[in-house]
Amino acid sequence: MENNNTYSSIFISNDQLKFRKPMPVADRTYFVFNDLNKGQVRQGSFILRNLGGPYKRMEITVPDGQKFVEITRLEPLNQNQAEKLPLCITFSAKALDWSRRYSNTIVLKLDDTDERVLIELDTRTKPVNDFAKIFAAPEIKKMTALIERLEKSTTAEIAVVTTDTLEGKTIEKYSFDLFNEWGIGKESIDNGILFLIDPADRRYRIEIGRGLEKLFSEEFMHKLFTDYASRYFSENKFFKGTYLILSELFAEIYRASKNK
């Protein structure tokens, strides 16, 4: 019986190999780091190999632009072959600002042939940003649903943020800066609210965009803090106090949107 299968050899002799171009290949070409805090650093590593012919020059660079990536270590897998491939490359990625998405590449070049490793990082905000870890997952889910329902029905945006550090600032300064850095609310109508909670010191503050300021009197805000924040936060009932405050804010914004 005739055998119609054909086979090709993958063996390449040293003489053949020396005429081929080098072929840099990384064992991982995509890294993503999500939901980082400002200033937070993550590390990653990958192995670079050459699957082609010999090379004369190796370059490892991070292009200009969003300089949040830094090469921190180059280590050959074979300790007796310093600066030779295969090479373990370690890098760090740092979240420079709040509410940002970063993207850059590490370019690995052997002579004129290159491989690229993409790194993405984000500090994008969510409705509930529990950096101080005071809420349980079901509680975050419930608050998120309420906030998303408010945005869908009125376009107003609320961000709840818990933090374990004010970075040496007063809570007034920290919340004001954060509100503006994140750009909470629709830009054209400035209808955002930031509810900042510092659980360690039992401090809290609400920043309100100009488009919503007229809805909330000083008396209304004082009552919110007295009836809910002061009462429940002092008992470590952070979810209950926060959810009741969000519900009151929701009701006022929704009522005003229906009366337009």
C-alpha positions in Angstrom: 0.0 0.0 0.0 1.3 3.4 -1.0 1.9 5.7 1.9 0.7 9.2 1.0 1.7 10.9 4.2 4.6 13.3 3.8 7.0 14.3 6.6 9.3 17.2 6.8 12.3 17.3 9.0 12.6 20.1 11.5 16.3 19.4 12.0 18.6 22.3 10.9 22.3 21.9 10.8 24.7 24.4 12.3 25.8 25.3 8.8 22.2 26.1 7.8 21.5 27.9 11.0 24.2 30.4 10.7 22.6 31.8 7.5 19.2 32.3 9.2 18.1 35.6 10.8 17.9 35.5 14.6 14.4 35.0 16.0 13.8 36.4 19.5 10.8 34.7 21.2 9.4 35.5 24.7 7.6 32.7 26.5 5.0 35.3 27.6 4.0 38.4 25.6 1.2 39.9 27.5 0.8 41.1 31.1 -2.1 42.9 32.7 -2.4 44.3 36.2 -5.8 45.5 37.3 -7.3 47.7 40.0 -4.0 48.9 41.5 -3.8 51.7 44.1 -1.9 54.8 43.2 1.8 54.2 43.8 1.4 50.4 43.9 4.0 48.3 42.1 3.7 44.9 40.5 6.5 42.7 39.1 6.5 40.3 36.2 9.1 38.2 34.4 9.5 36.2 31.2 12.1 34.1 29.4 13.7 35.4 26.1 15.1 32.8 23.7 16.5 32.9 20.2 15.0 30.3 17.9 16.8 31.5 14.8 20.4 32.1 13.7 23.2 33.8 15.5 23.1 37.5 16.4 25.6 40.2 17.0 23.6 42.7 19.0 20.9 42.4 21.6 18.8 45.4 22.7 16.1 45.5 25.4 14.2 48.8 25.6 11.0 50.4 26.9 9.8 53.1 24.4 9.2 56.6 25.5 5.7 57.6 26.5 4.0 56.2 29.6 7.1 55.4 31.6 5.5 53.2 34.2 7.6 50.1 33.2 11.2 49.6 34.3 13.5 46.7 33.6 14.9 45.6 37.0 16.9 42.4 36.3 18.5 40.4 33.5 19.5 36.9 34.5 20.8 34.1 32.2 19.2 30.7 32.8 22.7 29.3 32.5 24.9 31.1 35.1 28.0 30.2 33.2 26.9 32.2 30.1 26.5 35.7 31.4 24.4 38.0 29.1 23.6 35.0 26.8 20.2 33.6 25.9 18.0 32.2 27.2 17.6 35.1 29.5 15.1 35.7 32.4 13.9 39.3 32.2 12.2 40.9 35.3 10.4 44.2 35.2 8.3 46.4 37.5 5.1 48.3 36.7 4.1 51.2 38.9 0.6 52.9 39.0 1.5 56.5 38.8 -1.9 58.1 39.1 -5.5 57.3 40.0 -8.2 56.5 37.4 -5.8 55.8 34.6 -5.1 53.0 32.1 -1.5 52.5 31.1 0.0 50.6 28.2 3.5 50.1 27.0 5.8 47.5 25.5 9.2 46.0 26.2 11.0 45.7 22.9 13.4 42.7 22.6 15.7 43.1 19.6 18.3 40.7 18.2 20.0 42.6 15.4 17.1 43.8 13.2 14.5 41.3 14.4 12.3 42.1 17.4 9.8 40.6 19.8 7.4 42.7 21.8 5.9 42.2 25.3 2.8 44.2 26.0 2.2 45.4 29.6 -1.1 47.0 30.6 -2.0 48.4 34.0 -5.0 50.3 35.3 -6.2 52.2 38.3 -9.6 52.8 36.9 -12.2 53.4 39.5 -15.3 51.4 40.2 -18.5 52.4 42.0 -17.0 51.0 45.2 -13.2 51.1 45.7 -12.5 49.4 49.0 -8.8 49.9 49.4 -9.1 49.7 53.2 -10.9 46.3 53.0 -13.8 47.1 55.3 -16.6 45.6 53.1 -17.5 42.1 52.4 -18.0 41.0 48.7 -21.8 40.8 49.0 -21.9 44.3 50.5 -19.8 45.7 47.7 -22.1 44.0 45.2 -25.2 45.6 46.8 -23.7 49.1 46.9 -22.5 48.8 43.4 -26.0 47.8 42.2 -27.5 50.8 43.9 -24.9 53.2 42.4 -25.3 51.8 38.9 -29.1 52.1 39.1 -28.7 55.7 40.0 -26.4 56.4 37.1 -28.8 54.6 34.7 -31.8 56.5 35.8 -30.3 60.0 36.4 -26.7 59.9 34.8 -25.3 61.0 38.2 -22.2 59.1 39.4 -21.1 58.2 42.9 -17.8 56.7 43.9 -17.3 55.2 47.3 -13.6 55.1 48.4 -12.2 53.6 51.5 -8.5 54.3 52.2 -5.9 53.4 54.9 -3.8 56.5 54.2 -4.4 60.1 53.4 -0.8 60.5 52.2 -0.1 63.2 54.8 -3.0 65.4 53.6 -6.1 66.6 55.5 -9.2 64.7 54.6 -10.6 67.8 52.9 -7.5 68.2 50.7 -7.3 64.4 49.9 -11.0 64.1 48.9 -10.9 67.3 46.9 -7.8 66.2 45.0 -9.2 62.7 44.5 -12.5 63.9 43.2 -10.8 66.0 40.6 -8.2 63.4 39.6 -10.8 60.8 39.0 -13.2 63.1 37.2 -16.3 61.7 38.9 -19.5 62.7 37.1 -20.3 63.7 33.6 -17.9 66.5 32.5 -20.5 68.7 30.9 -22.8 68.8 34.0 -20.4 68.0 36.8 -22.9 65.6 38.5 -20.5 63.4 40.5 -20.2 62.5 44.2 -17.2 61.1 46.1 -17.9 59.4 49.5 -14.5 59.0 51.1 -14.0 56.9 54.3 -10.9 56.7 56.4 -12.0 53.9 58.8 -8.9 53.8 61.0 -9.5 57.4 62.2 -13.3 57.3 61.7 -13.1 60.2 59.3 -15.3 60.6 56.3 -16.2 63.3 53.8 -18.5 63.7 50.8 -17.4 65.8 47.8 -20.3 67.0 45.5 -20.0 68.2 42.0 -21.4 71.7 41.2 -24.2 70.2 39.2 -25.6 68.6 42.3 -24.7 71.0 45.1 -28.0 72.8 45.1 -29.8 69.6 45.9 -28.2 69.1 49.3 -28.5 71.7 52.1 -26.1 71.8 55.0 -28.9 70.6 57.2 -29.5 67.6 55.0 -25.8 66.6 55.0 -25.4 67.2 58.7 -28.4 64.8 59.3 -26.8 62.2 57.1 -23.6 62.3 59.0 -25.3 62.3 62.4 -27.9 59.7 61.8 -25.8 57.3 59.8 -22.1 57.9 59.6 -21.4 58.9 63.2 -23.8 56.3 64.6 -22.8 53.3 62.6 -19.2 53.9 61.9 -18.4 54.2 65.6 -19.7 50.7 65.9 -17.7 49.4 62.9 -20.9 49.0 61.0 -19.4 50.6 57.9 -21.6 48.9 55.3 -24.9 49.8 57.1 -23.9 53.4 57.5 -22.6 53.7 54.0 -25.6 52.0 52.3 -28.1 54.2 54.2 -26.2 57.3 53.2 -26.1 56.2 49.5 -29.9 55.5 49.7 -30.6 59.0 50.9 -28.4 60.5 48.2 -30.1 58.3 45.6 -33.6 59.4 46.7 -32.7 63.2 46.6 -31.1 63.0 43.2 -33.8 60.8 41.7 -36.5 63.1 43.1 -34.9 66.1 41.6 -34.5 64.4 38.2 -38.2 63.6 38.1 -39.2 67.2 39.0 -37.3 68.7 36.1 
